Amino acid sequence: MADAQAAFASLVDLAQRSRKAARGLPAQVDIRPHWSGIGFMLMGQRFAVPMGEVSEMLEIPSFTHLPGVQTWVKGVANVRGRLLPLFDMAAFFGGQLTGGRKQRRVLILETDALYSGLMVDQVFGMQHFPTDQYRVDPGEVEDAILPCTDGSYDHEGQRWTVFRPALLAQDPRFINAARS
């Protein structure tokens, strides 16, 4: 019996010392819902495309030029056995890609009806914006890009305009890339 009491006393002592040495629980943090997208730069402006609308990001692959197409159609590339049409988005919107060639990237859009690569100046990767930072106003965006936008987020002193590829895919100029 004495052994059982000594063992119990040891366990009680251990529990008390553990409680004294234990750190408190972390302070409760208010969890804010966030919207996530892929951040990129185009014509000197920051944009974010919804996560579900970009299937992949890559460096600009080797491509073959196509005859009889608009100047903003760069050509087609073989990406893992699939032909990917490449579009210079700055040229489509009436501008030029900026920055260094090594920073430029391709955002791949893949839907049931569309498989396209959009060439942009730079990709920043995943961005997370508190949903309460959303504004219906897209900010100061080139008029040509405006129809493809859907509001913006102000985050850490930067304005990120939401770019919607689905709206781009509805543009008749984008759909019909043949030179007239």
C-alpha positions in Angstrom: 0.0 0.0 0.0 2.8 2.4 0.9 4.3 1.8 -2.6 1.0 2.7 -4.2 0.8 5.9 -2.1 4.4 6.8 -2.9 3.7 6.3 -6.7 0.5 8.4 -6.5 2.4 11.2 -4.6 5.1 11.1 -7.3 2.5 11.5 -10.0 0.8 14.4 -8.2 4.1 16.1 -7.8 5.0 15.6 -11.4 1.6 17.0 -12.5 2.1 20.1 -10.3 5.6 20.7 -11.7 4.4 20.3 -15.2 1.6 22.8 -14.7 4.0 25.4 -13.3 6.5 24.9 -16.1 3.8 24.8 -18.9 3.4 27.9 -21.1 0.1 29.5 -21.4 -2.1 29.1 -24.5 -1.3 31.4 -27.3 -3.4 34.6 -27.4 -6.6 34.1 -29.3 -6.3 35.7 -32.8 -9.3 36.9 -34.7 -9.4 34.8 -37.9 -10.2 37.0 -40.9 -11.4 35.3 -44.1 -9.1 35.7 -47.1 -9.3 35.6 -50.9 -6.4 34.0 -52.6 -5.0 34.5 -56.1 -1.9 34.4 -58.2 -0.2 37.9 -58.2 1.4 39.2 -61.4 2.6 42.4 -63.0 1.4 43.6 -66.4 2.3 46.9 -67.9 3.6 48.2 -64.6 0.4 47.3 -62.6 -0.2 44.6 -60.1 -3.0 42.1 -60.7 -4.3 39.0 -59.0 -6.1 36.2 -60.9 -8.3 33.9 -58.8 -6.6 30.6 -57.8 -9.0 28.4 -59.7 -8.6 30.2 -63.0 -4.8 29.5 -63.4 -3.7 25.9 -63.7 0.0 26.5 -63.9 2.8 29.1 -64.1 6.0 28.6 -66.2 9.0 30.3 -67.6 8.4 31.3 -71.2 9.0 28.1 -73.2 10.4 27.8 -76.7 7.7 28.5 -79.2 7.0 28.4 -82.9 5.7 31.6 -84.6 2.4 31.3 -86.5 1.7 33.0 -89.8 -1.4 35.1 -90.4 -2.2 35.9 -86.7 -2.3 39.1 -84.7 1.1 40.5 -83.5 0.1 39.7 -79.9 -0.2 36.0 -80.7 3.4 34.8 -80.0 3.0 31.3 -81.3 2.6 27.8 -80.0 4.7 25.8 -77.5 4.8 22.1 -76.8 4.2 21.8 -73.1 4.3 18.2 -72.0 2.9 17.0 -75.3 0.1 19.6 -75.6 0.2 22.6 -78.0 -0.1 25.7 -75.9 -1.0 29.0 -77.7 1.0 31.9 -76.3 -0.4 35.4 -76.1 1.5 38.6 -75.2 -1.0 40.2 -72.9 0.7 43.6 -72.9 0.6 43.7 -76.7 -3.1 42.6 -76.7 -4.0 45.5 -74.4 -1.9 48.0 -76.5 1.3 48.1 -74.4 4.6 46.3 -74.1 5.9 43.8 -71.7 8.3 45.5 -69.3 11.1 44.3 -67.1 13.7 41.7 -67.9 13.2 38.7 -70.0 14.2 36.4 -67.2 11.3 37.7 -65.0 8.6 37.1 -67.6 6.3 34.2 -67.1 3.3 32.4 -68.6 0.1 31.9 -66.7 -1.7 28.9 -68.1 -5.5 29.0 -68.3 -7.3 25.7 -68.7 -11.0 25.4 -68.9 -13.3 23.1 -70.9 -13.2 25.6 -73.8 -9.8 27.3 -73.4 -6.2 26.2 -73.1 -4.0 29.3 -73.4 -0.7 30.8 -72.1 -0.8 34.4 -71.1 2.7 36.1 -71.1 3.1 38.6 -68.3 5.9 40.8 -67.0 6.4 39.0 -63.7 4.6 36.5 -61.3 4.6 37.0 -57.6 3.1 33.7 -56.7 0.2 33.2 -54.3 -1.3 36.3 -52.6 -3.8 36.3 -49.8 -6.0 39.3 -49.3 -8.4 39.9 -46.4 -11.9 39.9 -47.9 -12.8 43.1 -46.0 -10.1 44.8 -48.1 -12.1 44.2 -51.3 -13.2 47.2 -53.4 -15.6 47.2 -56.3 -13.4 49.9 -57.9 -10.5 48.3 -59.9 -8.3 51.3 -59.4 -6.3 53.1 -62.0 -6.2 50.5 -64.8 -5.6 51.0 -68.5 -9.0 51.4 -70.3 -8.2 48.4 -72.5 -7.7 46.1 -69.5 -10.8 47.4 -67.6 -13.3 45.0 -69.1 -11.3 42.0 -67.8 -11.2 43.2 -64.2 -13.4 42.6 -61.2 -12.6 45.0 -58.4 -9.4 45.2 -56.4 -7.8 44.7 -53.0 -5.7 47.2 -51.1 -3.1 45.2 -49.1 0.1 46.4 -47.4 0.1 49.7 -49.3 -0.4 48.1 -52.7 -3.4 48.0 -55.0 -4.0 44.6 -56.6 -6.6 44.6 -59.3 -8.5 41.3 -59.8 -8.0 40.1 -63.4 -10.6 37.6 -64.6 -9.4 35.4 -67.5 -13.0 34.2 -68.0 -13.9 37.8 -69.1 -10.9 37.9 -71.4 -12.1 34.6 -73.0 -15.4 36.3 -73.9 -13.6 39.1 -75.8 -14.2 38.6 -79.5 -10.8 40.0 -80.3 -9.1 37.4 -78.1 -11.2 34.6 -79.5 -10.5 35.5 -83.2 -6.7 36.0 -83.3 -6.5 35.8 -87.1 -5.0 38.9 -88.9 -7.8 40.7 -90.8 
